[in-house]
Amino acid sequence: MIYADNAATTRMSETAIETMTSVMRNEWGNPSSLYSRGQTAKEIIEKAREDIAAVIGAEPREIYFTSGGSEADNQAIISAAELGRKKGKMHIISSAFEHHAVLHTLNKLEKEGFEITLLDVHENGVIVASEVEQAIRDDTCLVTIMYANNEIGTIQPIREIGEICRRKGVLFHTDAVQAMAHIPVNVALDNIDMLSSSAHKYHGPKGVGFLYAKKNIVLTNVIEGGAQERGKRAGTENVAGIAAMAAALKEGIDRMPENAAHMTAMRDRLIAGLREIPHSALNGCSRRRLPGNVNFCFEGIEGESLLLLLDDKGIEASSGSACTSGSLDPSHVLLAIGRVHDVAHGSLRLSIGEDITEEEVDYIISSVKEVVEYLRGFSPIWRDLMQGKREFIL
Ligand SMILES: *Cc1c(COP(=O)(O)O)cnc(C)c1O
């Protein structure tokens, strides 16, 4: 099998598995216990906190461990909203193609009286920083814009947006789940106040992540209970998961230069090959793009059938995001970049891994070409297009 769905989740690295099993086997104490078994577990967590802080340009006390990216997004946004509410600032700026962990949290706040502005992400899937500045008002309490999109891989001008927010005195949160360990991320250089990260997107375990929040920010609890995480996130810590996350992140960042160079070359080879398919289009900017992301639309095709036939050929890919599969609605990300419903339905996301080879890329290209041609052979939409009863969009 060729696994090309790394944006959904990644395989754990050997380093992460070894770290995790070793902690589970040997250091199973409760970090809140006062005897040495507990204190050893606590030391493991604090070492992970230091390591993570160091690689993203933060201080250890600015890192809060969570159950993953979704929880970090929820807590960051709810915290900023609560701080805003106290000052009578109830306006939040975000974008139309954020992850549902962000969009659904914003929907909830809207019902509580917050006003939400969703910025246009344009045809290339890149937000214009000056449009963030224009949208900021006296009552804006938060700007939340993702670092890189999970479906189309486009990278946002985070440093510029952060600089604008800092100058205007507005909190800035970024969902960096797709960016972390794949492109350079530094909260100090990028002017970020809050950031979400998830271990399973960089070869760490599922169910663990972290929220970075600048030290002057008072977080609101989303999980109430004990005093773990300086009283901001209750629940006995996932010690093994946290240790494995730190190990995976360090390894990912150490290897980033060579991995990114290889993946970028493989990505561009894949894009060039798929562009040869008639009436197809790359979704999102080809340059401001994660090294591992390829996302195409093919006219006259159903994304789901494409995935099933590719699976038969040993290729694991996705259409839209995992959260939207199972529903008939096309991806909100593709609609946000202006793809019409019919075209958005025929999408394919290939998120390649670090170890992909040139032969595998070429096999993916020939397989997609074959499957697209086959499916178009009995697609009523394709027949109408060919007979001129319907206009080509791509
Ligand atoms: C995967 C993902 C999340 C959710 O992270 P979990 O750890 O699975 O909760 C949030 N945002 C983006 C951009 C993602 O890709």
The ligand as an SDF file (V2000), in Angstrom:
LIG
                    3D

 15 15  0  0  0  0  0  0  0  0999 V2000
   -6.1780   17.2120   12.3930 C   0  0  0  0  0  0  0  0  0  0  0  0
   -6.4450   18.6620   12.5680 C   0  0  0  0  0  0  0  0  0  0  0  0
   -7.0660   19.1660   13.7380 C   0  0  0  0  0  0  0  0  0  0  0  0
   -7.5760   18.2430   14.8210 C   0  0  0  0  0  0  0  0  0  0  0  0
   -6.5510   17.6790   15.5760 O   0  0  0  0  0  0  0  0  0  0  0  0
   -6.9020   16.3930   16.4960 P   0  0  0  0  0  0  0  0  0  0  0  0
   -5.6460   16.1510   17.2610 O   0  0  0  0  0  0  0  0  0  0  0  0
   -7.2210   15.2910   15.5510 O   0  0  0  0  0  0  0  0  0  0  0  0
   -8.0350   16.8020   17.3690 O   0  0  0  0  0  0  0  0  0  0  0  0
   -7.2500   20.5170   13.8480 C   0  0  0  0  0  0  0  0  0  0  0  0
   -6.8400   21.3610   12.8800 N   0  0  0  0  0  0  0  0  0  0  0  0
   -6.2500   20.9310   11.7560 C   0  0  0  0  0  0  0  0  0  0  0  0
   -5.8050   21.9100   10.7380 C   0  0  0  0  0  0  0  0  0  0  0  0
   -6.0370   19.5710   11.5600 C   0  0  0  0  0  0  0  0  0  0  0  0
   -5.4580   19.1430   10.4350 O   0  0  0  0  0  0  0  0  0  0  0  0
  1  2  1  0
  2  3  1  0
  2 14  2  0
  3  4  1  0
  3 10  2  0
  4  5  1  0
  5  6  1  0
  6  7  2  0
  6  8  1  0
  6  9  1  0
 10 11  1  0
 11 12  2  0
 12 13  1  0
 12 14  1  0
 14 15  1  0
M  END
$$$$
